[in-house]
Amino acid sequence: MRLKTLLLALGVLAAALAPAACGGSSSGGSTTVIANGPHAASAPDIEDWPVFGRDRDNTRFATQDEINTDNVDELGEAWSTGLGPDQYLMESFPLVIGENVYVTTSTDEVMEINGKTGHINWTYTPEVDFSQSTGVGGYGITVNRGVAAEDGRLFLLTFDNNLQAISQKTGERLWSSQVEDPATGAYESMAPTAYDGKVYVGVSGSEDGVRGKVAAYDAKTGKELWTFYTVPKAGTKWVPEGGGGGTIYMPPTVDPATDTVYVGTGNPAPVLVGAKRPGRNLYTDSILALDAGTGKLKWFHQEQAHDLWDYDAESPVVLFDAEIDGKMTRGVAEAGKNGLLFLLDAETGEDLFPPVGFVKRDHKPPTTKPTLECPGPVGGSQYSPLAYSPETQAVYISGIELCMYLRVTYENHNGEKQFAGDRVVPKDTEKSGTFTAVGVDTGKVIWKHDMPTPMDGGATASAGGLVFTGDQRGILYAFDAADGDDLWQADLKLAFGTAPVIYSIDGTQYVLATVGGAALTASEELGEIGARVIAFKLGGKKLPKGPELKG
Amino acid sequence: MKRSGFLLGLLALVLALALAPAALAGGGKEGWGRTGSFIGRYHVKVLSGGGAGVRGGELTMFIQEEFPGSEAPAGILKLRTKRNNDVVYLKELEHRGRARTAIVKGGSFLGPTIGRFIGKLRRPGRIVANVSTRSLGTVELLFTRYSRKPTQ
């Protein structure tokens, strides 16, 4: 074990001795303790990947270092499993508890897969009404970004707005609660968050004028405990009739030390016609800090006031502890669709540093004539989760370099009823991306790669000094987390829409990629789509490399 | 009447009789075109489940429109097997007489073409079709419309 890892592990051990005080959560079927708080470091030393971002701080930092900068070139395929007939697109972020991987499909199935062999133990197939996908831009793209787990239960949000609890052991349904009426245009794509007997959810669909909300449900019964609406009711205050917005696309992050739920919100609606919704349009495109017990607002930080471009604060929030100006500070990081990374004080929501740009930014208010706007139709960083390494004190950002011609039409469309315009990626545009490391203690770019495709899906870091991410051609990269050196690649032949997870079973470390492409992959025809889960380990079957990165 | 005129008249009569049932049944009226008459939700009855053992499903037909002028008819077909929700997308809808055809896309309307929909209109709101995809094989399905609104 390297020195930094050892020090980190000692810190974590100290925190793990007082799990109850930290509100630690024990996941059913495993001995995992998910510690939190400024004194617990940001990455508990565990073998599993039991929550969305591995730990409560949502860091996507694995403490294992068996696979590291010295031996990563020995990484190869351990097993590969397809996820069923006609399965295309994969935006699911798996959990790993004990020996098992829990992954969802784009059609809301949940599968338990043996993490050593790739064998599917069981599949849960819910009854889902997919007809509402006529309303998702008229493109019918359904995705599911994963489950949450607590006390032997898995929690799933189905496309037609049902929160369901299923048995982690057998895959049988325990209860189901409707969180929103699909007739409103609302749909679900996010993974929920489970913590301390509550399941936290949001709803999606700002472009259809859906009213955003965050809600908590009782994990045992499915009963609604509280709801916080992110925007006023349609026809009141700044929201016009038929308008709304502020919807949620990714799982909330819970800080047990302060009993705070952090979540990002989407754009206001109507999307392009700002004259119909005066003012800042609170709390759209914002990071919200809510009381986990009551849903009461603690603070908000709006990333894009009076949004005219669909620049959501969509990606999940990461918590970190960093020494800033000689003072240990609890911080919040989030990469917005407006192409800016926000580093905020977790207690107050104030900027720790000026926002950091990671893609080209050049936009102006849209008009009835087409104007070129950057970032483009899916933003500078879409739902992609950041990774945070406490070793490098850096967050790693997946960036999308796409611009769009935007035009206000004032018309309601079959798909996005409240978009009121059209957006088109110029045909001759180069579709590329960025992958950027930014110091959370400095607010400065440490290193940056121009990537050959838009980057969608996020990143994963490890104590082995590595950061993993995948592109739209299907190339999985391992970079040196400290300096960005391109150390290893594998061509998986299927586009990425998620970031890998890392786990260990019987002392063997695995890197697990869920591949098959994202809604972005399909809509921009960027790469091959499908649905596979592929595990890697040292000494596994070698896969071909991708083309060399420029620069 | 000359002999050739008689033959032409006879031919016209035969053609008219041959086409009459289709016209009476509305086969020509309910095309998969821009008229929108086919729009709505359909129950799916499985006549032959194919290799994957399709057990049921639902079809939603609607006019897809990303931006003004881009309207195109489309369908979302959910098929239920023992283990999976199989959701595929119908594009490039065509009709000729009673015949109704489409290509089947996987993942989204912009996904890869993975199969064909070849059907026949029995009467308005009722179609029998063979749906073939890479994974399901060929299944024979009866579609019966029960709602004219795609989302209700």
HADDOCK unambig.tbl for C-alpha pairs under 7 A between the chains (distance, minus, plus):
assign (segid A and resid 85 and name CA) (segid B and resid 86 and name CA) 6.97 0.50 0.50
assign (segid A and resid 85 and name CA) (segid B and resid 135 and name CA) 4.99 0.50 0.50
assign (segid A and resid 85 and name CA) (segid B and resid 136 and name CA) 6.83 0.50 0.50
assign (segid A and resid 86 and name CA) (segid B and resid 86 and name CA) 6.31 0.50 0.50
assign (segid A and resid 86 and name CA) (segid B and resid 106 and name CA) 6.32 0.50 0.50
assign (segid A and resid 86 and name CA) (segid B and resid 135 and name CA) 5.91 0.50 0.50
assign (segid A and resid 87 and name CA) (segid B and resid 107 and name CA) 6.74 0.50 0.50
assign (segid A and resid 88 and name CA) (segid B and resid 106 and name CA) 6.12 0.50 0.50
assign (segid A and resid 88 and name CA) (segid B and resid 107 and name CA) 4.34 0.50 0.50
assign (segid A and resid 89 and name CA) (segid B and resid 107 and name CA) 5.80 0.50 0.50
assign (segid A and resid 107 and name CA) (segid B and resid 85 and name CA) 5.98 0.50 0.50
assign (segid A and resid 123 and name CA) (segid B and resid 83 and name CA) 6.64 0.50 0.50
assign (segid A and resid 125 and name CA) (segid B and resid 83 and name CA) 6.33 0.50 0.50
assign (segid A and resid 125 and name CA) (segid B and resid 84 and name CA) 5.89 0.50 0.50
assign (segid A and resid 125 and name CA) (segid B and resid 85 and name CA) 6.65 0.50 0.50
assign (segid A and resid 131 and name CA) (segid B and resid 60 and name CA) 5.99 0.50 0.50
assign (segid A and resid 131 and name CA) (segid B and resid 76 and name CA) 6.88 0.50 0.50
assign (segid A and resid 131 and name CA) (segid B and resid 150 and name CA) 6.85 0.50 0.50
assign (segid A and resid 131 and name CA) (segid B and resid 151 and name CA) 5.86 0.50 0.50
assign (segid A and resid 132 and name CA) (segid B and resid 151 and name CA) 5.92 0.50 0.50
assign (segid A and resid 137 and name CA) (segid B and resid 66 and name CA) 6.07 0.50 0.50
assign (segid A and resid 138 and name CA) (segid B and resid 64 and name CA) 5.28 0.50 0.50
assign (segid A and resid 138 and name CA) (segid B and resid 65 and name CA) 5.99 0.50 0.50
assign (segid A and resid 138 and name CA) (segid B and resid 66 and name CA) 6.01 0.50 0.50
assign (segid A and resid 139 and name CA) (segid B and resid 108 and name CA) 6.55 0.50 0.50
assign (segid A and resid 139 and name CA) (segid B and resid 109 and name CA) 5.85 0.50 0.50
assign (segid A and resid 140 and name CA) (segid B and resid 108 and name CA) 5.87 0.50 0.50
assign (segid A and resid 140 and name CA) (segid B and resid 109 and name CA) 6.62 0.50 0.50
assign (segid A and resid 141 and name CA) (segid B and resid 107 and name CA) 6.96 0.50 0.50
assign (segid A and resid 141 and name CA) (segid B and resid 108 and name CA) 5.16 0.50 0.50
assign (segid A and resid 413 and name CA) (segid B and resid 65 and name CA) 6.40 0.50 0.50
assign (segid A and resid 413 and name CA) (segid B and resid 66 and name CA) 6.80 0.50 0.50
assign (segid A and resid 413 and name CA) (segid B and resid 67 and name CA) 6.57 0.50 0.50
assign (segid A and resid 414 and name CA) (segid B and resid 64 and name CA) 6.48 0.50 0.50
assign (segid A and resid 414 and name CA) (segid B and resid 65 and name CA) 5.40 0.50 0.50
assign (segid A and resid 415 and name CA) (segid B and resid 65 and name CA) 6.14 0.50 0.50
assign (segid A and resid 415 and name CA) (segid B and resid 66 and name CA) 6.05 0.50 0.50
assign (segid A and resid 422 and name CA) (segid B and resid 67 and name CA) 5.68 0.50 0.50
assign (segid A and resid 522 and name CA) (segid B and resid 108 and name CA) 6.88 0.50 0.50
assign (segid A and resid 522 and name CA) (segid B and resid 110 and name CA) 5.65 0.50 0.50
assign (segid A and resid 522 and name CA) (segid B and resid 111 and name CA) 5.72 0.50 0.50
assign (segid A and resid 523 and name CA) (segid B and resid 110 and name CA) 6.01 0.50 0.50
